[in-house]
Amino acid sequence: MENGSIVEQDIWDKGYQQYTLSVSQNQRENAFLERFLPARQGSALEIGCFPGRYLPLVGRKGYTLSGIDRTPRVAELPSWLTGLGCKVGKFYQADFCAWQAESRYDAVISFGFVEHFTNWDEIFVKHCSLVAPGGVLLVTFPNFGGMVQKYLHAWLDAQNLALHWQEAMRIARYREICARQDFKIVFSGYWGGFDFWLGGEAKLSRLQQRCFKVLCKLSRHGASLPSFSWSAPYCGIVAKRV
């Protein structure tokens, strides 16, 4: 499969240089994972797994953890996860597009991975192919295609927005692929209420700084707001192989 990534690998590697491994503190994403990932003694693969912040949460569900990522720092994850009491499988430093899996998994997950590829549909089909019978697929990504999110990121966060392929944020396309791949959809749509963040080192004008402060205040209470397609921070799909 062609690697249609729109983000050069050195951008990721440079961003990870000073990163300290830690468990996710994002209450919205943690709650989504807790709600939709069933607890079981099985195997789990995270695609684009570094920096591994979600893997301890998956491990607490009973899964043996594996992952794949191109960054060299993926080699640090097994010992870190073992130290947290997780069961660890295999971790691969490899290009997912060229990688040949040794087995299928009871859970295949990715957070914010598919939307960095022009051939996101092929990437998603490969996700599907790695799910074992009866297993679950959980894929989420930011909703930068929603009208409000798109406008705000274009104004305040344009450099980061350019690293995301907005064609990959149309959830109906994922439903169509799942139907062709013999999956039963558990959830598909938008979630998270309202939230906003800056992904890069944006240089904001005074007006932009004031606007961002207002958005941060709104975000602190945004989880309780309705998740509309035009304003929700996230979208995603959860499906079970039948």
N, C-alpha and C positions, 0 to 999 in steps of 0.2 A: 504494500500500500504506500502511496505517495505521502510524504510528510508535508502537509499543507499548513504548518504552523506559521502564524503571522508574527510570532515573537521569537527573536533570536535567543538561543539558549544562554548566552552570556549575560543577558538581561536578568534572567532568573538567578543565575549563579552569583552575580554581583549583589543582587538583592538579598541573598541568603547568607552572605559572608558573615554578618554580625548577628545572625538570628540565633537565639537561644531556644532550644527545644522546650516546648511547653504544651499543656493540654488546652484545648479550645475553651475560651471564656465567652464565646459568642452565644448568648442565651437562646437566640432565635434558631440558629443552626443546630445547637445541641438538642433543643426541644424537638426539632424536626426529625433528627436522627433517632432520638428516643422513641418518638411516636411511630415511625414507619419501619425501623429495622427490627425484625423479630428476634427475640432471644433464642439461641440454639447452640448446641455444640456442633460447630461446623467450621468451614474455611471461608475466609474473607479476603478479597483483593481490593486494595485501593489503587486506582489508576491516577497518576500524577500525585503520588502519596506524600512527597516532601512539602512542608515541614512536619507532617505527621500529627498535626494537632487533634485530628478526629479519631485516629487509630486507637488511643486508649479507651475512648467511649465505645468503639466497636468491640474491643477486647473484653470490656466489662459485660457485654452481652453474651459472652461465651465462645466467641470465634477465635480460631487460630489465625494470626494476622500475616498477610503477605502484601507486597506493594511493588510498584514499578515507577521509576522516575529517572530522568536523564542526569540530574545533578549528582556530582560525586558524593555529596553529603548524605545521600540515601543510605550509605554504608553505616552511618551513625545510628540509624533507627532501631535495628534489632537489639542492641545492648540497652538502649534507653527504654524500650518497651518492656524488655525482660525485667529491668529494674523496677518497673511499675506493676509487675506481677502479671503481665500479659503473656499468653502463649504465642510464640513466634514461629512462623513458617519460613518462607524465602522472600528475600528482597532483591530486586533486580535493578542495576543501573543500565538502562537500555532505552532505546527509542521505541515507544509503544507501537508506532506504525510498522516497524520491522520485526518486532518481538514475536516469537512463536511460543505460545503458552504450553506448559507441560501437562496441564490438567484444567478442569473447570472448577468453579467455586460456588459455594452455597450463598455467598453474597458478593456482588460486584458493585463498588461504589466509586463515585468521583464527585468532587466538589470544585467547581470552577475550572474545569479542564477542557471540555469539548468546545467551548466558545472561543478558544484561541486558534481554531483550525478552519481554513476555508472548506476543507472536505470533512466538516463536522459530521455529516450523515454517515460516511464510511467509518469514522471513528466510533460513532454510536452503535452502528451495526456490529463492530468488533466487540464493544462492551457486551452486547447481547449474546454474542457467540460464546462468551466466557462463563455464562451462568449455567450451572448444573440444573438438571431437572428438579423442579420444586424450589429452586433457589430464587433469590430476590435481586433485582436491579434497582439501584438508587442513584440518580444523577441529578445534580442541581447546578445552577449557574446564575449569575446576576441578571436582573431584568433591565438591562440597559436599553432594550428596545421599547420599553414603556414610555409614553409621551413625557411624563414628568421626569422620570429618571434620565431619559435621553437628553432632555433639554438641560437639566441641572449639571450632568456630567460634561456635556459639550461646553457649557459656560465656565465651570469651575475645575474640571478634571479632564480636559481634552486629551492630554498626553496619554493618560491611562485608558480613556475611552477608545483610542485608536488601536489599542492592543486587544480589543475584543471584536469578534466578527458577529455583527448584529443579526445576520441571517440565521445564525445558530440559536437565536433566542425565541424562535417561534414554536411554542409548545405543541401546537397541533401536528407539526411535522414529526415530532417524536412519538406521538400517539399512533400515527400512521405506520411508522417503522415497527413499533411494538406489535401492532396487529399482524403485520406480515411475518414477524418472528415468533409467533405463537406465545405471546405473553398476555397475561390478564392484568389490566391496569388497576392498581390499587389507589393511586393518586396521580393527578396531573394538573398542573395549574400554577397559580401565583400564591406566594406566601410571605410572611414576615411583617405584615402591616405596613409600616413605613420606616425606612432607615436610609441614611446617606453617609457615605465615607469618601475620602480622597485616596486614590490608589497610588499616586506618585508624589513627587516633591513639587507640588503645584505652587507657583508664585502668584498669590492673590492680591488684587487691589484692595483698597480699604473697603470699598463697597462689597466686593466679593467676600472679604473676611467677615463683615457684618452679616451677610446672608448666610455664610457657612455656620456662624455661631447660632443663628436662629434655627437652622436645619439640625444642628447637633442637639439643641434643646428639644425640638420636636421628636427627634429620633429616640431620645431617652424614654419617651412615653408612647412611641410609635408601634410597639408590638401589639397593643390592644386595638389598633385601628383596623378597619377592613382591608383585605388584600386585593386591591383592584389591579387589573392588568396594566393600567396606565401609570400606576404609582408604586406598586409593591416592589421591594428591593430584590426579591428572588423569584425564580420560577424553577420548576423541576418535575421529575416524573419518578414514580415508584411503580414497579411492575414485577409480577411473579411469573416465572416460566411454568407453563402447564404441561 
